[in-house]
Amino acid sequence: MAYDEDLADRIRELLSGVRGVEEKPMFGGLAFLINGNMAVAASGQGGLMVRVPPDDTSKLLSRDHVAPMVMAGRETRGWLRVSDDGIRTKRQLQSWVGRGLDYARSLPPK
């Protein structure tokens, strides 16, 4: 499945005034990086991938429409999947994009 172009456009709109944003095809989707660190991605499996502080992973998994990101059969702390139902409104998407943006900004530039 290709990533959702409409979702990518919605993310672009939210990040339009942010410095250091780069788009890069990754994980079968379209990732948005801040200073070289991935913040969020329009997933090729649908929905949104979000990078969060690893210590926040368990707490955020209790939210509706949120699942762990699984790579090579293993859950990856610090990465979440948010289904389309969890990002339908601008407010919902903005909240998740903001989380990913904040965490990516906290990391050393690459």
Steps between C-alpha positions, in 0.01 A plus 500: 500500500630846413486772761201734518579810291223696673654424838843607370348830384336552840834441672673741259244766588569457872878512449500780241665760725744265672870530419713198426218283360593240240280241332643158425348173382553251787334183631271488194359841587600865501698612804533854627835568662607794714873574489553146371287325765172336407199657673200347322415310184200439281520122524490269203282273719251779563481754778783689662831387646614722786832518681460566872725487806556128572392545862160631381426199279304292753288793616412605144407144399200524734342762271232412246620424147865461607706184450865415536719519193626152419815448295643156427238351731600712800330798663717808480498731804485864404296436186122482469240444234186712509215370287304720262220523760743666741602775256174588324481857629761771471517519880573127532768507230654818639535340842691200364712701257586736787614207715722366225635846422581574864686175545693526172605855594633373833747269325844606373491604133628243252 
